[in-house]
Each structure stands twice: as structure tokens, then as C-alpha cells.
Amino acid sequence: MTGAAPGVADVPGGRLRALLERPATGTSGTPAAAESAEDERCDLCAEPVPEGHRHMLDVQQSSVLCTCGPCSLLFGQSTAGGRHYKLLPERRTSLEGFRIDGMLWARLRVPVGLAFFVRDGASGEVGVGYPSPLGVTRSAVGPEDWEELARGYPELAELADDVEALLVHRSDGADEHWIVPLDDCYRLAALVRTHWRGLSGGPEVREHIEAFFAGLAGPSPRSRTS
């Protein structure tokens, strides 16, 4: 592997908390969720946003923004005020039959069973991030390793740069591979950071991780509110 040394990079705490309050599992509609939704506002125009609102990536800042409907349409793929915005997609696709053998996983040097791979739109390089109690640890993926991982899976060639990820779940005997929007990865990172206990994480964080992946198979938060 030719990737750079791993480094811990946190994602914005306030946005992480907001994403954590919008789980994929069916907890929307609870009083707490409703109260949280009422407090959320568009990060571009400050108008209140409903539950199930869209998110946008500020590419330069690598930060996820809550956006109202009009701002999603206006700034979805634009450069405004010197900042480049991309609207996060909504598709969640389970890659049935996808496999990463142990030797390749070892070369990727991901020390845990959860990881997400994102292709940078500017450089074309693929990076991997994995949740930890401290935030998201990131490192680069060697081009040859990504080619081997993606060989035979045309779905990965179609990943949207910067805003979609290959999400891998191999912990506790799981074997799941998904294409998800980037905010799902941030939401998973928030779950891990919030519920991790002790050295091994503990049963609470494992329950939340399992619920998260079970929720991916359900309708998106946006479609539940439509």
C-alpha cells in the first residue's frame, strides 16, 4: 500500500450531533426528534428545515451543511462565494455478493471492522475513513489496492466523487457492503463516538451499529416525510 500515514480528523461536532438525531432507523416522530427538527436551520439561509431535509457538502471545508429545499436547488452543484457545494445524493445500495478477502483488507491497514471509502473529485485519489471514539481516522488508499477492490464491481466506478462512499461493515462477524451518501458515514461516526465505552466499545455501541445497518435497508428519512 502506498497510502499516507493514518491521522485522526474530527468532523464538525454540531453537525455530527444533528446527524445523530436523524437515525436511519424508525425513531423519527418521537418528541425528542420533533424538538430537534424544530431547532434545525438551513446553514446557508438560516430558514427552519424540516426533518428529512437534504445535506450539502462544502467541498473546500469538507463539512456537511443542512439545507432547505430552495437552497438545495440553488446551490446543489455550484460555486458561490468562493466555496464549492455539492448536494449529497440519497441512494443506498446493498452490494450483494461483494467480497474483500483478508489479504486485501490487511493491505488497506484498517484496524477496525467499519470503514468508508470516498474518491476525491479533485485528485481522483481514494481515501478511507473509519470511526473511532475520537472521531474519524483517515488515510489514503493505494491506487492498485483500490483497483483490486473494485475489480468486477462496476458499481464502484459509478460512485459520485466526494459525496458517496463504499461503506464496509466487517465487525462482529458481519459482512455488509453498501453504497451510501456521505452523511450516513458521518452519522455512523457520531454513533460510535457517542456510545463507545471502555477499550472495546461495549455492547451499547454494537447495538447502535447493528440498528444503523438495519435502518439502511429501510426508506430514507426524506422519503418517510414525503
C-alpha positions as CSV (number, residue, x, y, z in Angstrom):
1,M,0.0,0.0,0.0
2,T,1.3,3.4,-0.8
3,G,-1.2,5.4,1.4
4,A,-0.2,8.1,3.7
5,A,0.1,7.5,7.5
6,P,-3.3,7.5,9.2
7,G,-4.4,10.6,11.0
8,V,-7.4,11.5,13.2
9,A,-9.6,14.1,11.7
10,D,-12.8,15.1,13.5
11,V,-15.9,16.2,11.7
12,P,-17.9,19.2,12.9
13,G,-19.3,18.4,16.3
14,G,-22.5,20.3,15.9
15,R,-23.3,18.8,12.6
16,L,-22.4,15.3,13.9
17,R,-24.9,15.8,16.7
18,A,-27.5,16.9,14.2
19,L,-26.9,13.9,12.0
20,L,-27.0,11.6,15.0
21,E,-30.5,12.9,15.8
22,R,-31.7,11.8,12.4
23,P,-31.1,8.0,12.5
24,A,-32.0,5.8,9.6
25,T,-34.0,3.5,11.9
26,G,-37.6,4.4,12.6
27,T,-37.3,6.7,15.5
28,S,-38.5,9.8,13.7
29,G,-41.7,11.2,15.1
30,T,-40.6,10.9,18.7
31,P,-41.0,14.1,20.8
32,A,-37.2,14.4,21.0
33,A,-36.8,14.1,17.3
34,A,-39.5,16.6,16.6
35,E,-38.0,19.1,19.1
36,S,-34.6,18.6,17.4
37,A,-36.0,19.1,14.0
38,E,-37.7,22.3,15.0
39,D,-34.3,23.6,16.2
40,E,-32.5,22.9,12.9
41,R,-32.0,25.6,10.4
42,C,-30.5,25.9,6.9
43,D,-26.8,26.6,7.1
44,L,-27.0,28.8,4.1
45,C,-30.1,31.0,4.7
46,A,-31.0,30.2,8.3
47,E,-34.6,29.3,7.5
48,P,-36.0,26.4,9.6
49,V,-35.6,23.0,7.9
50,P,-37.9,20.0,8.2
51,E,-37.0,16.5,9.3
52,G,-35.6,14.7,6.3
53,H,-34.1,17.8,4.8
54,R,-31.2,17.4,2.4
55,H,-27.5,17.9,3.2
56,M,-24.8,19.6,1.1
57,L,-21.1,19.2,1.2
58,D,-18.9,22.3,1.3
59,V,-16.0,20.7,-0.6
60,Q,-13.4,23.2,0.4
61,Q,-14.2,22.9,4.1
62,S,-15.1,19.1,4.0
63,S,-18.1,19.9,6.1
64,V,-21.7,18.8,5.8
65,L,-24.4,21.5,5.8
66,C,-28.1,21.3,6.5
67,T,-30.0,22.8,3.6
68,C,-33.6,23.9,2.9
69,G,-35.4,23.0,-0.3
70,P,-34.7,26.3,-2.1
71,C,-31.0,26.3,-1.2
72,S,-30.7,22.7,-2.3
73,L,-32.0,23.6,-5.7
74,L,-30.0,26.8,-5.9
75,F,-26.6,25.7,-4.6
76,G,-26.8,21.9,-5.3
77,Q,-23.9,21.9,-7.8
78,S,-22.4,25.3,-7.7
79,T,-19.6,27.6,-6.7
80,A,-20.8,30.5,-4.7
81,G,-18.8,33.0,-2.6
82,G,-15.6,31.1,-3.4
83,R,-16.9,27.9,-1.9
84,H,-17.9,24.7,-3.9
85,Y,-21.0,23.0,-2.9
86,K,-22.3,19.5,-3.8
87,L,-25.7,18.2,-2.9
88,L,-25.4,14.8,-1.2
89,P,-27.3,12.0,-3.0
90,E,-29.8,9.8,-1.4
91,R,-29.3,6.3,-2.8
92,R,-28.4,3.5,-0.5
93,T,-27.5,0.3,-2.4
94,S,-26.5,-3.0,-0.8
95,L,-23.8,-4.7,-2.8
96,E,-24.9,-8.3,-2.5
97,G,-22.1,-10.7,-3.1
98,F,-19.3,-8.1,-2.7
99,R,-16.3,-9.6,-1.0
100,I,-13.0,-8.2,0.3
101,D,-10.5,-11.0,1.1
102,G,-8.4,-10.9,4.3
103,M,-5.2,-10.2,2.5
104,L,-6.5,-7.2,0.7
105,W,-8.1,-5.9,3.9
106,A,-4.8,-6.2,5.7
107,R,-3.1,-4.2,2.9
108,L,-5.7,-1.4,3.4
109,R,-4.5,-1.3,7.0
110,V,-7.9,-0.5,8.5
111,P,-7.6,-1.8,12.1
112,V,-11.3,-2.0,12.7
113,G,-14.3,-3.6,11.1
114,L,-16.0,-0.4,10.0
115,A,-14.7,1.8,7.2
116,F,-15.9,4.1,4.3
117,F,-14.1,4.8,1.1
118,V,-14.5,8.1,-0.8
119,R,-13.0,9.2,-4.1
120,D,-11.7,12.8,-4.1
121,G,-13.1,14.7,-7.0
122,A,-10.1,17.0,-7.4
123,S,-7.3,14.4,-7.3
124,G,-9.1,11.2,-8.2
125,E,-7.4,9.6,-5.2
126,V,-9.4,7.3,-2.9
127,G,-9.3,7.8,0.9
128,V,-10.6,5.6,3.7
129,G,-12.1,6.8,7.0
130,Y,-13.0,4.7,9.9
131,P,-14.9,5.7,13.1
132,S,-13.2,5.8,16.4
133,P,-14.0,7.1,19.9
134,L,-12.0,10.2,18.9
135,G,-13.7,10.9,15.6
136,V,-12.8,9.7,12.1
137,T,-9.3,8.4,11.3
138,R,-8.4,8.8,7.7
139,S,-5.7,7.5,5.4
140,A,-5.0,7.2,1.7
141,V,-5.7,4.1,-0.3
142,G,-3.1,2.9,-2.9
143,P,-4.4,3.1,-6.4
144,E,-3.5,-0.6,-7.0
145,D,-5.4,-1.6,-3.9
146,W,-8.5,0.3,-4.9
147,E,-8.3,-1.2,-8.4
148,E,-8.2,-4.7,-6.9
149,L,-11.0,-3.9,-4.5
150,A,-13.2,-2.5,-7.3
151,R,-12.4,-5.2,-9.9
152,G,-15.5,-6.8,-11.1
153,Y,-17.8,-4.3,-9.4
154,P,-18.9,-1.6,-11.9
155,E,-21.0,0.0,-9.1
156,L,-17.8,1.4,-7.5
157,A,-16.8,3.1,-10.8
158,E,-20.1,5.0,-10.6
159,L,-19.5,6.4,-7.1
160,A,-20.2,10.1,-7.0
161,D,-16.9,11.9,-6.2
162,D,-16.7,13.5,-2.7
163,V,-20.3,12.8,-1.7
164,E,-20.8,9.0,-1.9
165,A,-19.0,6.2,-0.2
166,L,-18.4,2.5,-0.2
167,L,-19.3,1.6,3.4
168,V,-17.9,-1.7,4.8
169,H,-19.1,-3.5,7.9
170,R,-17.0,-6.4,8.9
171,S,-17.1,-6.2,12.7
172,D,-18.5,-8.9,15.0
173,G,-18.8,-11.4,12.0
174,A,-20.8,-9.0,9.8
175,D,-20.2,-9.0,6.0
176,E,-22.1,-6.0,4.6
177,H,-21.1,-3.6,1.8
178,W,-23.2,-0.5,0.9
179,I,-23.0,2.5,-1.4
180,V,-24.3,5.3,0.8
181,P,-24.3,9.1,0.9
182,L,-21.5,10.7,2.9
183,D,-23.8,12.0,5.6
184,D,-24.6,8.3,6.5
185,C,-20.9,7.8,7.2
186,Y,-20.8,10.9,9.4
187,R,-23.9,9.7,11.2
188,L,-22.2,6.3,11.9
189,A,-19.1,8.1,13.2
190,A,-21.3,10.1,15.6
191,L,-22.9,6.9,16.9
192,V,-19.6,5.3,17.5
193,R,-18.2,8.4,19.3
194,T,-21.2,8.9,21.4
195,H,-21.9,5.3,22.5
196,W,-18.3,3.9,22.7
197,R,-17.5,2.6,26.3
198,G,-14.2,1.3,27.6
199,L,-11.5,-0.2,25.4
200,S,-13.6,-2.5,23.3
201,G,-16.6,-0.2,22.8
202,G,-19.1,-2.3,24.8
203,P,-22.5,-3.8,24.0
204,E,-24.2,-0.4,23.7
205,V,-22.2,0.8,20.7
206,R,-22.6,-2.6,19.0
207,E,-26.4,-2.4,19.4
208,H,-26.4,1.0,17.8
209,I,-24.2,-0.1,14.9
210,E,-26.5,-3.0,14.2
211,A,-29.6,-0.8,14.3
212,F,-27.9,1.7,12.0
213,F,-27.2,-1.0,9.3
214,A,-30.7,-2.5,9.7
215,G,-32.0,1.0,9.1
216,L,-30.1,1.4,5.8
217,A,-32.4,-1.2,4.3
218,G,-35.5,1.0,5.1
219,P,-36.8,4.1,3.4
220,S,-34.6,7.2,3.5
221,P,-35.5,9.9,6.1
222,R,-36.6,12.2,3.2
223,S,-39.0,9.6,1.7
224,R,-40.5,8.9,5.2
225,T,-41.5,12.6,5.4
226,S,-42.8,13.0,1.9
